[in-house]
């Protein structure tokens, strides 16, 4: 795929996710390369998050209490921890969407699920970088793109799931997503128990 073809597919994913889904599935990329794409998207997302964190640091939040003001330094997780979180979430979502879709009568394959979710994550990295650039140039437009990216993600995933599993309605795809999100939440909670919740927790100073 050429660079122009790559950005054309990104644009098609935003405007017409159903057509983009069929194009991605038709590429027949090997499972090994798809896992590499997941890893690459995770690393790039963590790098972009780290750059954004360095450029636009999170200001401490002051909360008034009966004992006086309390400064809460809501320090975000390190880029490495962000990468672990994004990667774990993506892998769990891939398995959850596949098995949940199968349970609801879908006929999607695991490689197909892997391909579509890997591609959607790559598209989100492109939007993440675009948001960062806009935040530096025109902060208002950057903030708008954050919202647009969220809509693109949810809409793209719903339509991808519908096309992947051959559902006859978007409602079944959304039901699959909701159940998958619940499964991912449980999975992440278990992972956090092992790695420790305090990796990016709040530092409270009175």
JOURZI-V877300 format. One record per backbone hydrogen bond with DSSP energy under -0.5 kcal/mol. CO is the residue of the C=O (numbers start at 1). NH is the residue of the N-H. E is the energy in kcal/mol with one decimal. If there is no record, write none. Layout:
BEGIN
<<CO;NH;E> <CO;NH;E>>
END
This chain:
BEGIN
<<2;6;-2.2> <3;7;-2.2> <4;8;-2.0> <5;9;-2.0> <6;10;-2.0> <7;11;-2.4> <8;12;-2.2> <9;13;-2.1> <10;14;-1.5> <11;15;-2.2> <12;16;-3.5> <16;20;-2.1> <17;21;-2.6> <18;22;-1.8> <19;23;-1.9> <20;24;-2.6> <21;25;-2.5> <22;26;-1.8> <23;27;-0.6> <24;27;-1.0> <25;28;-1.0> <30;34;-1.9> <31;35;-2.2> <32;36;-1.8> <33;37;-2.0> <34;38;-2.1> <35;39;-2.3> <36;40;-2.8> <37;41;-2.7> <38;42;-2.1> <39;43;-2.4> <40;44;-2.7> <41;45;-2.2> <42;46;-2.1> <43;47;-2.4> <44;48;-2.7> <45;49;-2.3> <46;50;-2.3> <47;51;-2.4> <48;52;-2.4> <49;53;-2.3> <50;54;-1.9> <51;55;-2.3> <52;56;-2.9> <55;57;-0.5> <60;62;-0.5> <61;63;-0.5> <61;72;-3.5> <63;70;-2.9> <65;68;-1.7> <68;65;-1.3> <70;63;-3.1> <70;72;-0.6> <71;73;-0.6> <71;205;-3.0> <72;61;-2.9> <72;74;-1.2> <73;75;-2.4> <73;203;-1.7> <78;82;-2.8> <79;83;-2.4> <80;84;-2.3> <81;85;-2.5> <82;86;-3.0> <83;87;-2.8> <84;88;-2.7> <85;89;-2.5> <86;90;-2.5> <87;91;-2.5> <88;92;-2.5> <89;93;-2.3> <90;94;-2.2> <91;95;-2.0> <92;96;-2.6> <93;97;-2.9> <94;98;-1.8> <95;99;-2.6> <96;100;-2.5> <97;101;-1.8> <98;102;-2.1> <99;103;-2.2> <100;104;-1.5> <101;106;-3.3> <102;105;-1.6> <109;113;-2.2> <110;114;-2.9> <111;115;-2.6> <112;116;-2.5> <113;117;-2.4> <114;118;-2.1> <115;119;-2.2> <116;120;-2.5> <117;121;-2.0> <118;122;-1.8> <119;123;-2.5> <120;124;-2.0> <121;125;-1.8> <122;126;-2.0> <123;127;-2.2> <124;128;-2.2> <125;129;-2.4> <126;130;-2.3> <127;131;-2.5> <128;132;-2.0> <129;133;-2.2> <130;134;-2.4> <131;135;-2.5> <132;136;-1.4> <133;137;-1.9> <134;138;-2.6> <138;141;-0.6> <138;142;-2.0> <139;143;-2.3> <140;144;-1.9> <141;145;-2.3> <142;146;-1.4> <143;147;-1.3> <144;148;-2.3> <145;149;-2.8> <146;150;-1.7> <147;151;-2.0> <148;152;-2.7> <149;153;-2.4> <150;154;-2.2> <151;155;-2.8> <152;156;-2.6> <153;157;-2.5> <154;158;-2.3> <155;159;-2.3> <156;160;-2.6> <157;161;-2.7> <158;162;-2.0> <159;163;-2.6> <160;164;-2.8> <161;165;-2.4> <162;166;-0.9> <162;167;-1.4> <165;107;-1.3> <169;173;-0.9> <170;174;-2.5> <171;175;-2.4> <172;176;-2.1> <173;177;-2.2> <174;178;-2.6> <175;179;-2.3> <176;180;-2.4> <177;181;-2.9> <178;182;-2.0> <179;183;-2.1> <180;184;-2.6> <181;185;-2.4> <182;186;-2.0> <183;187;-2.3> <184;188;-3.1> <185;189;-2.0> <186;190;-1.9> <187;191;-2.2> <188;192;-2.8> <189;193;-1.3> <190;194;-0.9> <191;194;-0.9> <191;195;-2.2> <192;196;-1.8> <196;199;-0.9> <197;200;-0.8> <198;201;-0.6> <202;204;-0.7> <203;73;-2.7> <203;205;-0.5> <205;71;-2.6>>
END
